[in-house]
Amino acid sequence: MERHPMFSLERVANVSVILMCLLVGLQAGRSWLPGAVATAVVPSSPATGYSTGESIGPVPGVDFAAADRSLVMFVRSTCGFCTASMPFYQTMVRAARTTGAKVQFVAVSPEPVETTKSYLSLHRLNGVAAAQATGFKIGGTPTLILVDSQGKLIRAWRGKAPQEAEGEIVATVLGSDGPQGSVAAER
């Protein structure tokens, strides 16, 4: 019995559909699963649309002059990488308090302030101000922007920080050249 050419064409089409589903599934997993892909920490302007020394503009309810430095943390309650970053953010806030560094922490989200406050509270990120704002030149969440007392960019990082970079980030935020490995050891 001779096979009709349509059977082989149908088989090729079925295999193609299966392969496409697998590729789409892999890409979706990388985008949506927290911690599935560790994104690189990117210094300064590549992480944002700002250049070093440029003002990031006002953040509602935040006075940058109230501290030597401010860490503006762009987060979203629905962001898996933001949630995966919360233990590191807790460590950073704790380190600032322990050392007496004059750093204020502000979580900025496009979500209502009450949603952001609840999200911070859920993750025990106490003492971090919350603001609702949009229009900042960032590529996504989480993004950390360190500014001086005039709101000018010192350094920025985008994505979930790899654990080996956390010590350097904390030292930069605190304005010190302290031990690089101590932060990772605290977690």
C-alpha positions in Angstrom: 0.0 0.0 0.0 1.4 3.3 -1.0 1.2 6.3 1.4 -0.3 9.4 0.4 2.1 12.4 0.4 -0.3 14.3 2.7 0.6 12.0 5.6 4.3 13.1 5.6 3.3 16.8 5.2 0.9 16.3 8.2 3.6 14.7 10.2 6.0 17.6 9.5 3.3 20.1 10.4 2.6 18.3 13.7 6.3 18.2 14.7 6.7 21.9 13.8 3.7 22.8 16.0 5.1 20.8 18.9 8.6 22.4 18.6 7.1 25.9 18.5 5.0 25.1 21.6 8.2 24.0 23.4 10.1 27.1 22.4 7.3 29.4 23.5 7.0 27.5 26.8 10.7 27.9 27.5 10.6 31.6 26.8 7.6 32.1 28.9 9.3 30.2 31.8 12.3 32.5 31.6 10.1 35.6 31.7 7.6 34.6 34.4 9.3 32.3 36.9 11.0 34.2 39.7 14.7 33.3 39.9 14.5 31.3 36.7 17.1 33.5 35.0 19.5 35.7 36.9 19.7 39.0 35.1 23.0 40.9 35.1 23.6 43.9 37.2 24.2 46.8 34.9 26.1 49.9 36.1 24.8 53.5 35.5 23.1 54.6 32.3 22.7 51.3 30.5 20.3 50.2 33.3 18.3 53.4 32.9 17.8 56.2 30.4 19.7 58.5 32.8 23.4 59.5 32.6 25.6 59.6 35.7 25.1 63.1 37.4 21.7 63.6 35.7 18.7 64.4 37.9 16.1 61.6 37.8 13.4 64.2 38.6 11.1 64.4 41.6 9.6 61.4 43.4 6.2 62.2 45.0 6.6 62.8 48.7 10.4 62.3 48.7 12.9 64.9 49.7 16.3 63.8 48.4 18.0 66.5 50.5 16.9 64.7 53.7 19.8 62.2 53.3 23.2 62.0 51.8 22.0 59.3 49.4 18.7 57.8 48.4 18.1 54.4 46.9 15.1 54.5 44.7 13.8 50.9 44.2 11.5 50.5 41.3 9.4 47.5 42.1 6.0 46.0 41.4 4.0 43.6 43.6 3.4 41.3 40.6 7.1 41.1 39.6 8.7 37.7 40.4 12.2 39.1 40.3 11.2 41.9 42.7 9.9 39.4 45.1 13.0 37.2 44.7 15.1 40.3 45.5 13.4 41.2 48.7 15.8 39.3 51.0 18.7 41.2 49.5 16.8 44.5 50.0 16.1 43.6 53.6 19.9 43.0 54.1 20.7 46.3 52.5 18.3 48.3 54.7 19.6 46.5 57.7 23.2 47.3 56.8 22.4 51.0 56.4 20.8 51.1 59.8 23.6 49.1 61.4 26.3 51.3 60.0 24.4 54.6 60.5 24.7 55.5 56.9 22.6 58.4 55.9 20.7 56.6 53.1 16.9 56.8 52.6 15.1 53.9 50.8 12.1 54.6 48.6 10.1 52.0 46.8 8.5 53.4 43.6 5.8 51.6 41.8 3.1 52.4 39.2 0.7 50.7 41.7 -1.3 52.6 44.3 0.8 53.6 47.4 -1.3 51.3 49.7 -0.5 48.3 47.4 3.2 49.1 47.5 3.1 49.6 51.3 1.3 46.2 51.8 3.9 44.5 49.5 6.8 46.0 51.5 5.2 45.0 54.8 4.5 41.5 53.5 8.3 41.2 52.8 9.3 42.8 56.1 10.8 45.8 54.4 10.0 48.3 57.2 11.1 51.9 57.1 11.1 52.1 53.4 9.0 54.9 52.0 6.5 54.1 49.2 5.5 56.3 46.3 3.3 55.9 43.2 4.9 57.2 40.1 5.3 56.5 36.4 7.3 58.1 33.6 10.8 57.3 34.9 13.3 56.2 32.3 13.8 52.6 33.5 13.7 49.4 31.5 11.7 47.3 33.9 11.5 46.1 37.5 13.4 45.6 39.7 15.6 48.6 39.0 17.7 50.3 41.7 18.8 53.9 41.2 21.2 55.5 43.7 21.0 59.3 43.8 22.7 62.0 45.8 21.0 64.6 48.0 20.1 66.6 44.8 18.4 63.6 43.1 21.3 63.1 40.6 22.2 59.6 39.5 25.2 58.0 41.1 24.7 54.5 40.0 21.9 52.2 38.8 21.3 48.4 38.6 18.6 46.6 36.7 17.3 43.1 37.4 17.8 40.7 40.2 21.3 41.1 41.5 23.5 37.9 41.4 24.5 37.0 44.9 28.2 37.6 44.2 27.4 41.2 43.3 25.4 42.0 46.4 28.4 43.1 48.5 29.6 45.6 45.9 26.1 47.0 45.6 25.7 47.5 49.4 29.1 49.1 49.6 28.2 51.5 46.8 24.8 52.3 48.3 26.3 52.9 51.8 29.1 55.0 50.3 31.8 52.8 51.7 34.4 50.4 50.5 33.5 47.9 53.2 33.9 44.1 53.0 32.5 42.8 49.8 31.5 39.4 51.0 29.8 40.2 54.3 26.4 40.9 52.9 26.1 37.5 51.2 27.2 35.8 54.5 24.3 37.5 56.4 21.6 35.9 54.3 
